[in-house]
């Protein structure tokens, strides 16, 4: 039975040391610490494997196990020596032979010689009592040497760095301390206690996690694994829940055993209440917060897993049901286990005003950017601990807290939001669920997170301002085109009035005048409907372009020279909005009339070329230069007319392009101008036109 226990015990130790050695070797990056530590683990795994095998053998493999045990002790001593730096000359990596190193080497060589000489025979019935005592003394000497090296390492390590090596010292020191206990008992009783010897493997297995934790805390040891905070958190919670349930089960058993007839009822009621209490505790935000802080403080070199924290921080800023302001508060609050807070942002008034709050009563106080409080945040960029300021205000020189901030309920931290080295705002966080000390690490993380949050808020404000600007731009652009159309209508009506005195008794003029006024009124009504509805979209549909040209020419019939219409194919159909296309044609005809003298000629022609309808507007006016056509004709707000706005031709080309066509112009000074509108016919270009409009 004891042999089976010993086999299982040493097998556990072998597996544990072997796994740790593999992890260390796969992540080794050439540092001496990372080389010696896995060698020591490999020797320990080999030693434990041999002892596990020896427990099942008769006779035992005493010589081999004794030699490997000496090598194992030498491996752990070598690792401790490398950490102590006893082998170096100052900062040099060249080994030195100091008296201490010579003595340690001599001790292990002597132990090896004794083991080879005695063959590890621990039987006192034999005549090798002296050899046994020498072996026990050698083992005790190695154990004492190991404990001395552990003590020297811990004592010579700076206080701030002991956190990284204390578990390794505890584990390796435990190995040598247990060996000292085993061999001291053997030396006293003149035999090795088999129970203590069998438990030795379990002791060596238990120290593996301790060494692994220290290796994880010291990157120079090149361990390739780290303990996940989430796994440790849930493991601790599960362990605590299991311990609690075991204790409650024991109490329930006691109630059942001593409760008599009420025993079962009392046990079931007690266990149900215990489970309900456990669930209430597990779902407690305060307890979960305390456990996270406790694990980060006592099991890790840094309070935060920065990768996880930053991913969670950016995910909170980018996603969520709340607005960006509330998400900023939430993202900052979760870094320090705060349950809520408020956001103040810089405004055009020159004050930081409250914008929003999250799980915290709203505060009405605002602060001027020129106040000492805002100047302190902008210049120092410090995270202000209000409780620390109340206790020791001298730590925050020149800081003057505003009165409204003192009245904020449970206010704890003030986190500045810095954008381009200027104060963009600040966040006031409420007191945390569990105590969090504001040290340099927490302060730096909050400052960096605050800067990131400020960039999100600044980008959001810039996007909002851009959207408003685009809305104003769209409105102004629509207003410009409406004003342009009204100007054309006013010009027509003015021309009508100027000719009325001369031709008022002419029946044809009266008829043209009535039609012109009617068309002008209809256009004005459409403009008013468009402005009142706020809908700038104008749907396209199939229309007979010849009819549109007739209406356009007819509306200009009172002008001089009167335009002439020539239609070669009256059945051509295009897909366009009739009012917009009529506005384009009417504007080009009006420009031709304005550029031509009364004795000149304006001619409008419609013809077909392949799958396109061609509308040409020719005049015999003064024409335009190539430079003007190239640089100014299609540029908005550029016009040669004294009262012109310079957007008519620009709008005409834009709409023709939307229809999938082209607006071409050819002109020369003194020879007139030709505007050519090329539009795809409805039968072949319908799909492209619908996509364009």
C-alpha positions as CSV (number, residue, x, y, z in Angstrom):
1,X,0.0,0.0,0.0
2,X,2.8,2.4,0.9
3,X,4.6,1.6,-2.3
4,X,1.5,2.5,-4.3
5,X,1.2,5.8,-2.5
6,X,4.9,6.5,-3.1
7,X,4.5,5.7,-6.8
8,X,1.5,8.0,-7.2
9,X,3.3,10.8,-5.1
10,X,6.5,10.8,-7.2
11,X,4.6,10.4,-10.4
12,X,2.7,13.6,-9.7
13,X,6.0,15.4,-9.0
14,X,7.5,14.1,-12.2
15,X,4.5,15.2,-14.3
16,X,4.4,18.7,-12.8
17,X,8.1,19.4,-13.2
18,X,8.1,18.0,-16.7
19,X,5.2,20.2,-17.8
20,X,6.9,23.3,-16.3
21,X,10.2,22.4,-18.0
22,X,8.5,22.0,-21.4
23,X,6.8,25.4,-21.1
24,X,10.0,27.0,-20.1
25,X,12.0,25.4,-22.9
26,X,9.5,26.3,-25.6
27,X,9.7,30.0,-24.6
28,X,13.4,30.3,-23.8
29,X,15.0,33.4,-25.5
30,X,18.6,32.9,-24.6
31,X,18.8,34.3,-21.0
32,X,20.8,32.4,-18.5
33,X,17.9,32.3,-16.0
34,X,15.7,30.8,-18.7
35,X,18.3,28.1,-19.4
36,X,19.1,27.0,-15.8
37,X,15.5,26.9,-14.5
38,X,14.2,24.4,-17.1
39,X,17.4,22.2,-16.6
40,X,16.6,22.1,-12.8
41,X,13.0,21.2,-13.6
42,X,14.1,18.4,-16.0
43,X,16.4,17.0,-13.4
44,X,13.6,17.1,-10.8
45,X,11.3,15.4,-13.2
46,X,13.9,12.7,-13.9
47,X,14.6,12.2,-10.2
48,X,10.9,11.9,-9.4
49,X,10.4,9.4,-12.2
50,X,13.2,7.2,-11.0
51,X,11.8,7.2,-7.5
52,X,8.3,6.4,-8.7
53,X,9.8,3.5,-10.6
54,X,12.0,2.5,-7.7
55,X,9.0,2.1,-5.4
56,X,7.8,-0.8,-7.5
57,X,11.2,-2.5,-7.8
58,X,13.0,-5.0,-5.6
59,X,15.8,-4.4,-5.1
60,X,15.6,-0.5,-5.5
61,X,17.8,1.5,-7.8
62,X,19.6,3.3,-5.0
63,X,22.8,4.3,-6.7
64,X,21.1,5.9,-9.7
65,X,18.5,7.7,-7.6
66,X,21.1,9.0,-5.3
67,X,23.2,10.4,-8.1
68,X,20.2,12.0,-9.8
69,X,19.1,13.5,-6.5
70,X,22.5,15.2,-6.1
71,X,22.2,16.5,-9.6
72,X,18.7,17.8,-8.9
73,X,19.9,19.6,-5.8
74,X,22.8,21.0,-7.8
75,X,20.4,22.2,-10.5
76,X,18.3,24.2,-8.0
77,X,21.4,25.5,-6.3
78,X,22.7,26.6,-9.7
79,X,19.5,28.5,-10.4
80,X,19.6,30.3,-7.1
81,X,23.3,31.2,-7.7
82,X,22.4,32.7,-11.1
83,X,19.8,34.8,-9.5
84,X,22.2,35.9,-6.8
85,X,24.9,36.7,-9.4
86,X,27.7,34.9,-7.4
87,X,29.3,33.7,-10.6
88,X,29.9,37.2,-12.2
89,X,32.6,39.9,-11.9
90,X,30.4,42.9,-11.5
91,X,28.4,43.3,-14.7
92,X,30.5,40.8,-16.6
93,X,29.1,37.4,-17.7
94,X,32.5,35.7,-17.4
95,X,32.3,33.2,-14.5
96,X,34.5,33.6,-11.5
97,X,35.8,31.1,-8.9
98,X,35.1,32.9,-5.6
99,X,35.6,31.0,-2.3
100,X,31.8,30.5,-2.0
101,X,31.6,29.0,-5.5
102,X,34.6,26.7,-4.7
103,X,33.0,25.5,-1.5
104,X,29.7,24.8,-3.1
105,X,31.3,22.9,-6.0
106,X,33.4,20.9,-3.5
107,X,30.3,20.0,-1.4
108,X,28.5,18.5,-4.4
109,X,31.6,16.7,-5.7
110,X,32.0,15.2,-2.2
111,X,28.4,14.1,-2.1
112,X,28.7,12.5,-5.5
113,X,31.8,10.6,-4.4
114,X,30.2,9.4,-1.3
115,X,27.1,8.2,-3.2
116,X,29.2,6.3,-5.7
117,X,31.2,4.8,-2.9
118,X,28.3,3.7,-0.7
119,X,26.0,2.7,-3.5
120,X,23.2,4.3,-1.5
121,X,22.7,1.3,0.8
122,X,20.6,2.5,3.8
123,X,20.3,-0.9,5.4
124,X,21.7,-0.7,9.0
125,X,21.9,-4.4,9.3
126,X,24.8,-4.2,6.9
127,X,28.3,-3.2,7.7
128,X,28.1,0.2,5.9
129,X,26.8,2.3,8.8
130,X,29.5,4.8,8.2
131,X,28.6,5.1,4.5
132,X,25.0,5.6,5.5
133,X,25.8,8.4,7.9
134,X,28.1,10.0,5.3
135,X,25.2,9.9,2.8
136,X,22.7,11.3,5.3
137,X,25.1,14.1,6.3
138,X,25.8,14.9,2.7
139,X,22.1,15.2,2.0
140,X,21.6,17.3,5.1
141,X,24.5,19.6,3.9
142,X,22.9,20.0,0.5
143,X,19.5,20.8,2.1
144,X,21.1,23.4,4.4
145,X,23.1,24.9,1.5
146,X,19.8,25.2,-0.5
147,X,18.0,26.9,2.4
148,X,20.9,29.3,2.8
149,X,20.9,30.2,-0.9
150,X,17.1,30.8,-0.7
151,X,17.5,33.0,2.3
152,X,20.3,35.0,0.7
153,X,18.3,35.5,-2.4
154,X,15.2,36.8,-0.6
155,X,17.2,39.0,1.8
156,X,19.4,40.5,-1.0
157,X,16.5,41.2,-3.3
158,X,15.2,44.8,-3.0
159,X,11.9,45.2,-1.2
160,X,10.0,46.3,-4.3
161,X,11.2,43.3,-6.3
162,X,10.5,40.6,-3.7
163,X,7.0,40.3,-5.0
164,X,8.4,38.6,-8.1
165,X,10.5,36.0,-6.4
166,X,8.8,35.2,-3.1
167,X,6.8,32.3,-4.4
168,X,9.9,30.7,-6.0
169,X,11.8,31.2,-2.7
170,X,8.9,29.6,-0.9
171,X,8.7,26.6,-3.3
172,X,12.5,25.9,-3.7
173,X,13.0,26.6,0.0
174,X,10.2,24.1,0.7
175,X,12.0,21.4,-1.3
176,X,15.2,21.8,0.7
177,X,13.4,22.3,4.0
178,X,11.4,19.0,3.6
179,X,14.7,17.2,2.6
180,X,16.2,18.6,5.8
181,X,13.3,17.3,7.8
182,X,13.5,13.9,6.1
183,X,17.2,13.4,6.6
184,X,17.3,14.9,10.1
185,X,14.7,12.3,11.1
186,X,16.7,9.6,9.4
187,X,19.9,10.6,11.1
188,X,18.1,10.7,14.5
189,X,16.3,7.3,14.1
190,X,19.0,5.7,12.0
191,X,16.5,4.8,9.3
192,X,14.5,6.6,6.6
193,X,10.8,7.0,7.6
194,X,8.8,5.4,4.7
195,X,5.8,7.6,5.3
196,X,7.8,10.8,5.2
197,X,9.7,9.5,2.1
198,X,6.4,8.6,0.3
199,X,4.9,12.1,1.0
200,X,8.0,13.7,-0.4
201,X,6.8,13.4,-4.0
202,X,3.5,15.3,-3.2
203,X,5.5,18.0,-1.5
204,X,7.7,18.4,-4.7
205,X,4.5,18.5,-6.8
206,X,2.9,21.2,-4.7
207,X,5.8,23.6,-5.2
208,X,5.5,23.5,-9.0
209,X,2.7,26.1,-9.2
210,X,4.7,28.4,-6.8
211,X,7.7,28.3,-9.1
212,X,5.4,28.8,-12.2
213,X,3.9,31.9,-10.6
214,X,7.3,33.4,-10.0
215,X,8.4,32.5,-13.5
216,X,5.3,34.3,-14.9
217,X,6.1,37.4,-12.8
218,X,9.6,37.5,-14.1
219,X,9.7,37.8,-18.0
220,X,13.5,37.3,-17.9
221,X,12.9,33.7,-16.8
222,X,11.2,33.3,-20.2
223,X,8.1,31.5,-19.1
224,X,5.7,31.3,-21.9
225,X,2.4,31.3,-19.9
226,X,0.6,33.8,-17.7
227,X,-2.3,33.2,-15.4
228,X,-5.4,34.7,-16.9
229,X,-7.1,37.2,-14.6
230,X,-10.5,35.9,-15.7
231,X,-9.6,32.3,-15.0
232,X,-8.2,33.2,-11.7
233,X,-11.2,35.3,-10.8
234,X,-13.7,32.5,-11.7
235,X,-11.5,29.9,-10.1
236,X,-11.4,31.9,-6.8
237,X,-15.1,32.4,-6.9
238,X,-15.7,28.7,-7.6
239,X,-13.3,27.7,-4.9
240,X,-15.0,30.0,-2.4
241,X,-18.4,28.7,-3.4
242,X,-17.3,25.1,-3.1
243,X,-15.8,25.7,0.4
244,X,-19.0,27.5,1.4
245,X,-21.2,24.7,0.2
246,X,-19.0,22.1,1.9
247,X,-19.3,24.0,5.2
248,X,-23.1,24.4,4.8
249,X,-23.4,20.7,3.9
250,X,-21.5,19.8,7.1
251,X,-23.8,22.1,9.1
252,X,-26.9,20.6,7.4
253,X,-25.6,17.1,8.3
254,X,-25.2,18.2,11.9
255,X,-28.7,19.5,12.0
256,X,-30.1,16.3,10.5
257,X,-28.2,14.1,12.9
258,X,-29.1,16.0,16.0
259,X,-32.5,17.4,15.0
260,X,-34.6,14.3,15.7
261,X,-37.9,14.3,14.0
262,X,-37.3,17.8,12.7
263,X,-33.8,16.9,11.4
264,X,-34.7,16.4,7.7
265,X,-36.9,19.5,7.6
266,X,-34.2,21.6,9.3
267,X,-31.5,20.3,6.9
268,X,-33.5,21.0,3.7
269,X,-34.6,24.5,4.9
270,X,-31.0,25.3,6.0
271,X,-29.5,24.2,2.7
272,X,-32.1,26.1,0.7
273,X,-31.3,29.3,2.6
274,X,-27.6,28.7,2.2
275,X,-27.9,28.3,-1.6
276,X,-30.0,31.5,-1.8
277,X,-27.5,33.4,0.3
278,X,-24.7,32.1,-1.9
279,X,-26.4,33.2,-5.1
280,X,-27.1,36.6,-3.6
281,X,-23.4,37.0,-2.7
282,X,-22.2,35.7,-6.1
283,X,-24.3,38.3,-7.9
284,X,-23.2,41.1,-5.6
285,X,-21.4,43.8,-7.6
286,X,-19.5,44.9,-4.5
287,X,-18.1,41.4,-3.8
288,X,-17.1,40.8,-7.5
289,X,-15.4,44.2,-7.5
290,X,-13.5,43.4,-4.3
291,X,-12.4,40.0,-5.6
292,X,-11.1,41.5,-8.9
293,X,-9.1,44.2,-7.0
294,X,-7.8,41.6,-4.5
295,X,-6.6,39.3,-7.3
296,X,-5.0,42.1,-9.3
297,X,-3.2,43.4,-6.2
298,X,-1.9,40.1,-4.7
299,X,-1.4,37.8,-7.7
300,X,0.0,40.1,-10.5
301,X,2.8,42.6,-10.8
302,X,0.4,45.1,-12.4
303,X,-3.1,45.9,-11.4
304,X,-4.4,45.6,-14.9
305,X,-4.3,43.3,-17.9
306,X,-3.8,46.2,-20.3
307,X,-4.7,44.3,-23.4
308,X,-8.0,43.2,-22.0
309,X,-8.7,46.6,-20.4
310,X,-8.0,48.5,-23.6
311,X,-10.2,46.2,-25.7
312,X,-13.0,46.5,-23.2
313,X,-12.5,50.3,-23.0
314,X,-12.6,50.8,-26.8
315,X,-15.6,48.3,-27.1
316,X,-17.5,50.3,-24.5
317,X,-16.8,53.6,-26.3
318,X,-17.8,52.2,-29.7
319,X,-20.8,50.1,-28.7
320,X,-23.7,50.4,-26.3
321,X,-27.3,51.6,-25.8
322,X,-26.4,55.0,-24.4
323,X,-25.0,58.1,-26.0
324,X,-21.3,58.7,-26.4
325,X,-21.1,60.9,-23.3
326,X,-22.6,58.2,-21.1
327,X,-20.4,55.5,-22.7
328,X,-17.3,57.7,-22.0
329,X,-18.3,57.8,-18.3
330,X,-18.9,54.1,-18.2
331,X,-15.6,53.2,-19.9
332,X,-13.6,55.3,-17.4
333,X,-15.6,54.1,-14.4
334,X,-15.2,50.5,-15.1
335,X,-11.4,50.9,-14.9
336,X,-11.6,51.7,-11.2
337,X,-14.8,49.8,-10.3
338,X,-16.7,53.1,-10.0
339,X,-20.5,52.7,-10.3
340,X,-21.2,56.1,-12.0
341,X,-20.1,59.6,-12.8
342,X,-20.8,62.8,-14.7
343,X,-19.3,64.5,-17.8
344,X,-18.4,68.1,-18.3
345,X,-17.4,69.4,-21.7
346,X,-16.0,72.7,-23.1
347,X,-18.5,74.9,-24.9
348,X,-18.3,78.0,-27.0
349,X,-19.3,80.1,-24.0
350,X,-15.9,79.5,-22.5
351,X,-17.2,77.2,-19.7
352,X,-17.1,73.5,-19.0
353,X,-20.8,72.7,-18.7
354,X,-22.4,69.4,-17.5
355,X,-23.4,67.3,-20.5
356,X,-24.6,64.0,-19.2
357,X,-24.4,61.7,-16.2
358,X,-24.5,57.9,-15.6
359,X,-25.8,56.3,-12.4
360,X,-25.2,59.6,-10.6
361,X,-27.4,62.6,-9.7
362,X,-27.0,65.4,-12.2
363,X,-25.0,68.4,-11.1
364,X,-25.8,71.9,-12.3
365,X,-22.4,73.5,-11.8
366,X,-20.4,74.9,-14.7
367,X,-16.8,76.1,-14.5
368,X,-15.0,78.7,-16.5
369,X,-12.0,77.6,-18.5
370,X,-10.0,80.5,-17.0
371,X,-10.8,79.4,-13.4
372,X,-7.9,78.0,-11.2
373,X,-9.6,74.6,-11.2
374,X,-9.7,74.2,-15.0
375,X,-6.2,75.8,-15.3
376,X,-4.9,73.2,-12.9
377,X,-6.4,70.4,-14.9
378,X,-5.0,71.8,-18.2
379,X,-1.5,72.5,-16.9
380,X,-0.9,69.5,-14.6
381,X,-3.1,66.9,-16.4
382,X,-3.5,65.2,-13.0
383,X,-6.2,62.9,-11.8
384,X,-7.6,64.5,-8.7
385,X,-8.5,62.3,-5.7
386,X,-11.0,64.4,-3.9
387,X,-10.7,62.4,-0.7
388,X,-6.9,62.8,-0.7
389,X,-7.3,66.5,-1.4
390,X,-9.7,66.8,1.6
391,X,-7.1,65.1,3.8
392,X,-3.9,66.6,2.5
393,X,-4.5,69.6,0.2
394,X,-0.8,70.4,0.1
395,X,-0.4,67.5,-2.4
396,X,-2.3,69.6,-5.0
397,X,-0.6,73.0,-5.0
398,X,-2.6,75.9,-6.5
399,X,-5.7,73.7,-6.8
400,X,-9.0,75.4,-5.7
401,X,-12.0,73.2,-5.8
402,X,-15.2,74.9,-7.0
403,X,-18.1,74.9,-4.5
404,X,-20.4,73.0,-6.7
405,X,-17.9,70.1,-7.0
406,X,-17.8,69.8,-3.2
407,X,-21.5,69.3,-3.2
408,X,-21.5,66.4,-5.7
409,X,-22.8,63.3,-4.0
410,X,-20.1,60.7,-3.4
411,X,-17.6,62.4,-5.8
412,X,-14.2,60.6,-5.8
413,X,-12.0,61.3,-8.8
414,X,-11.8,64.1,-11.4
415,X,-10.3,62.8,-14.7
416,X,-9.2,65.5,-17.1
417,X,-10.0,65.0,-20.8
418,X,-7.1,66.5,-22.8
419,X,-7.2,67.1,-26.5
420,X,-4.3,68.7,-28.4
421,X,-2.8,69.7,-25.0
422,X,-5.9,71.7,-24.1
423,X,-8.7,70.9,-21.6
424,X,-11.6,69.4,-23.5
425,X,-13.6,68.6,-20.4
426,X,-13.4,66.4,-17.4
427,X,-15.3,63.4,-15.8
428,X,-16.2,63.2,-12.1
429,X,-16.4,59.5,-11.0
430,X,-18.3,58.3,-7.9
431,X,-16.7,56.3,-5.1
432,X,-15.9,52.7,-6.0
433,X,-17.7,49.6,-4.8
434,X,-14.4,48.3,-3.3
435,X,-11.5,50.4,-2.1
436,X,-9.1,51.2,-5.0
437,X,-5.9,53.0,-4.2
438,X,-5.0,55.8,-6.6
439,X,-1.3,54.9,-7.3
440,X,0.8,55.8,-10.3
441,X,-0.5,52.9,-12.3
442,X,-4.2,53.8,-11.9
443,X,-3.5,57.5,-12.5
444,X,-1.5,56.9,-15.7
445,X,-4.2,54.5,-17.0
446,X,-6.9,57.0,-16.3
447,X,-5.0,59.8,-18.0
448,X,-4.3,57.8,-21.1
449,X,-7.9,56.6,-21.2
450,X,-9.1,60.2,-20.7
451,X,-7.1,61.4,-23.7
452,X,-8.5,58.6,-25.8
453,X,-12.1,59.4,-24.7
454,X,-11.4,63.1,-25.5
455,X,-10.5,62.2,-29.0
456,X,-13.7,60.2,-29.4
457,X,-15.8,63.2,-28.1
458,X,-13.9,65.7,-30.3
459,X,-14.4,63.5,-33.4
460,X,-18.1,63.1,-32.5
461,X,-18.5,66.9,-32.2
462,X,-16.6,67.5,-35.5
463,X,-18.9,65.0,-37.3
464,X,-22.0,66.7,-35.8
465,X,-20.7,70.1,-36.8
466,X,-19.9,68.8,-40.3
467,X,-23.4,67.4,-40.6
468,X,-25.0,70.7,-39.6
469,X,-22.7,72.5,-42.0
470,X,-23.7,70.2,-44.8
471,X,-27.4,70.8,-44.0
472,X,-26.8,74.5,-44.2
473,X,-24.8,74.0,-47.4
474,X,-27.7,72.0,-49.0
475,X,-30.2,74.6,-47.9
476,X,-28.1,77.5,-49.2
477,X,-27.5,75.7,-52.5
478,X,-31.2,75.1,-53.0
479,X,-31.9,78.7,-52.0
480,X,-29.3,79.9,-54.6
481,X,-31.0,77.9,-57.4
482,X,-34.5,79.1,-56.3
483,X,-33.3,82.7,-56.2
484,X,-31.8,82.2,-59.7
485,X,-35.1,80.9,-61.0
486,X,-36.9,83.9,-59.4
487,X,-34.4,86.2,-61.0
488,X,-35.2,84.8,-64.4
489,X,-38.9,85.1,-63.8
490,X,-38.5,88.7,-62.6
491,X,-36.5,89.4,-65.8
492,X,-39.3,88.0,-67.9
493,X,-41.9,90.0,-66.2
494,X,-39.8,93.2,-66.3
495,X,-39.3,92.7,-70.1
496,X,-43.1,92.2,-70.4
497,X,-43.8,95.5,-68.6
498,X,-41.2,97.3,-70.6
499,X,-43.0,96.3,-73.9
500,X,-46.5,96.6,-72.5
501,X,-46.7,100.4,-73.1
502,X,-45.6,99.9,-76.7
503,X,-47.7,96.8,-77.6
504,X,-50.5,96.9,-75.2
505,X,-53.1,97.3,-77.9
506,X,-51.7,94.4,-80.0
507,X,-53.9,91.3,-79.5
508,X,-51.0,88.9,-80.1
509,X,-48.9,90.7,-77.5
510,X,-51.8,90.6,-75.1
511,X,-52.2,86.8,-75.7
512,X,-48.4,86.3,-75.2
513,X,-48.5,88.5,-72.1
514,X,-51.3,86.4,-70.5
515,X,-49.5,83.1,-71.2
516,X,-46.2,84.5,-69.9
517,X,-47.8,85.7,-66.7
518,X,-49.6,82.3,-66.3
519,X,-46.4,80.3,-66.8
520,X,-44.5,82.6,-64.4
521,X,-47.2,82.1,-61.7
522,X,-47.1,78.3,-62.2
523,X,-43.4,78.3,-61.8
524,X,-43.6,80.4,-58.7
525,X,-46.2,78.0,-57.2
526,X,-43.9,75.0,-57.9
527,X,-41.0,76.9,-56.2
528,X,-43.2,77.7,-53.1
529,X,-44.4,74.1,-52.9
530,X,-40.8,72.9,-53.1
531,X,-39.7,75.2,-50.3
532,X,-42.6,74.5,-48.1
533,X,-42.3,70.7,-48.4
534,X,-38.5,70.8,-47.9
535,X,-38.1,68.0,-50.5
536,X,-35.4,68.8,-53.0
537,X,-35.7,65.6,-54.9
538,X,-37.4,65.8,-58.3
539,X,-38.2,62.4,-59.9
540,X,-37.5,61.7,-63.5
541,X,-39.9,60.2,-66.0
542,X,-40.3,59.8,-69.7
543,X,-41.3,62.9,-71.6
544,X,-41.6,64.1,-75.2
545,X,-38.7,66.6,-75.5
546,X,-40.3,68.4,-78.5
547,X,-43.2,69.5,-76.3
548,X,-40.8,70.8,-73.7
549,X,-38.9,72.8,-76.2
550,X,-42.1,74.3,-77.6
551,X,-43.1,75.5,-74.1
552,X,-39.6,76.9,-73.4
553,X,-39.5,78.8,-76.7
554,X,-43.1,80.0,-76.2
555,X,-42.2,81.4,-72.8
556,X,-39.4,83.5,-74.5
557,X,-41.6,84.7,-77.4
558,X,-41.9,88.2,-76.0
559,X,-38.2,88.7,-76.1
560,X,-36.2,90.1,-79.0
561,X,-34.8,88.5,-81.0
562,X,-37.6,85.9,-80.8
563,X,-36.1,82.3,-80.7
564,X,-36.9,80.0,-83.7
565,X,-37.7,76.4,-83.1
566,X,-36.8,73.6,-85.6
567,X,-37.9,70.1,-84.8
568,X,-36.7,67.3,-87.1
569,X,-38.1,64.3,-85.1
570,X,-41.1,65.3,-82.9
571,X,-41.4,61.8,-81.3
572,X,-38.1,61.7,-79.4
573,X,-38.5,60.8,-75.7
574,X,-36.1,61.2,-72.9
575,X,-36.3,60.3,-69.2
576,X,-36.0,63.5,-67.1
577,X,-37.8,65.8,-64.8
578,X,-39.8,68.2,-67.0
579,X,-39.4,71.3,-64.7
580,X,-35.7,70.9,-64.3
581,X,-35.0,70.1,-67.9
582,X,-37.2,73.0,-68.9
583,X,-35.3,75.2,-66.6
584,X,-32.0,74.1,-68.2
585,X,-33.3,74.8,-71.7
586,X,-34.9,78.0,-70.8
587,X,-31.8,79.3,-69.2
588,X,-29.6,78.5,-72.2
589,X,-32.2,80.2,-74.5
590,X,-32.3,83.3,-72.3
591,X,-28.5,83.5,-72.3
592,X,-28.5,83.3,-76.1
593,X,-31.1,86.1,-76.2
594,X,-29.1,88.3,-73.8
595,X,-25.9,87.8,-75.8
596,X,-27.6,88.6,-79.2
597,X,-28.6,92.0,-80.5
598,X,-32.2,92.6,-81.7
599,X,-31.2,92.2,-85.3
600,X,-29.5,88.8,-84.5
601,X,-30.9,85.3,-84.5
602,X,-31.5,82.6,-81.8
603,X,-32.3,79.2,-83.2
604,X,-33.3,76.0,-81.3
605,X,-33.0,72.7,-83.1
606,X,-33.9,69.1,-82.1
607,X,-32.7,66.1,-84.0
608,X,-31.6,62.5,-83.4
609,X,-28.2,61.0,-83.7
610,X,-28.1,57.3,-83.1
611,X,-29.5,56.7,-79.6
612,X,-29.3,60.3,-78.5
613,X,-31.5,63.3,-78.7
614,X,-29.5,66.5,-79.6
615,X,-30.8,69.9,-78.7
616,X,-28.7,72.8,-80.1
617,X,-29.2,76.4,-79.1
618,X,-27.4,78.7,-81.6
619,X,-27.1,82.4,-81.4
620,X,-25.3,85.1,-83.5
621,X,-24.2,87.1,-80.4
622,X,-20.8,88.3,-79.3
623,X,-19.5,84.9,-78.3
624,X,-17.0,83.8,-75.7
625,X,-13.3,83.2,-75.7
626,X,-11.7,79.8,-75.2
627,X,-10.1,81.0,-71.9
628,X,-13.5,82.1,-70.6
629,X,-15.1,78.8,-71.5
630,X,-12.3,76.8,-70.0
631,X,-11.9,78.7,-66.7
632,X,-15.1,80.6,-65.9
633,X,-18.1,79.4,-67.8
634,X,-18.9,76.4,-65.7
635,X,-17.6,77.8,-62.5
636,X,-20.4,78.8,-60.0
637,X,-20.7,82.4,-59.0
638,X,-18.8,83.6,-62.0
639,X,-20.8,85.8,-64.4
640,X,-20.3,88.5,-67.1
641,X,-23.7,90.0,-66.3
642,X,-24.0,92.8,-63.9
643,X,-26.9,91.2,-62.1
644,X,-26.0,87.6,-62.9
645,X,-25.3,84.9,-60.2
646,X,-23.2,82.6,-62.4
647,X,-24.9,79.4,-61.5
648,X,-27.2,78.8,-64.4
649,X,-24.8,77.1,-66.7
650,X,-23.2,75.2,-63.8
651,X,-26.7,73.9,-62.7
652,X,-27.5,73.0,-66.4
653,X,-24.3,70.9,-66.8
654,X,-24.8,69.2,-63.4
655,X,-28.3,68.1,-64.3
656,X,-27.5,67.0,-67.8
657,X,-24.7,64.9,-66.4
658,X,-27.1,63.3,-63.9
659,X,-29.3,62.2,-66.8
660,X,-26.3,60.5,-68.4
661,X,-25.8,63.1,-71.1
662,X,-23.4,65.9,-71.9
663,X,-23.5,69.7,-72.3
664,X,-21.1,70.8,-75.0
665,X,-20.3,74.4,-76.0
666,X,-18.5,75.9,-78.9
667,X,-18.0,79.6,-79.4
668,X,-15.7,82.2,-80.8
669,X,-15.8,86.0,-80.2
670,X,-18.0,87.9,-82.7
671,X,-19.2,84.6,-84.3
672,X,-21.8,83.5,-81.8
673,X,-22.2,80.4,-79.6
674,X,-23.6,76.9,-79.9
675,X,-24.8,75.0,-76.8
676,X,-25.4,71.3,-77.5
677,X,-27.4,69.2,-75.1
678,X,-26.8,65.4,-75.7
679,X,-29.4,63.2,-73.9
680,X,-29.9,59.4,-74.2
681,X,-33.2,58.4,-75.6
682,X,-35.6,56.8,-73.2
683,X,-35.8,53.5,-75.1
684,X,-32.1,52.7,-74.7
685,X,-30.9,54.7,-71.7
686,X,-33.7,54.2,-69.2
687,X,-31.7,52.1,-66.7
688,X,-28.7,54.4,-66.7
689,X,-30.9,57.4,-66.2
690,X,-32.8,55.9,-63.3
691,X,-29.5,55.0,-61.6
692,X,-28.2,58.6,-62.2
693,X,-31.4,60.3,-60.8
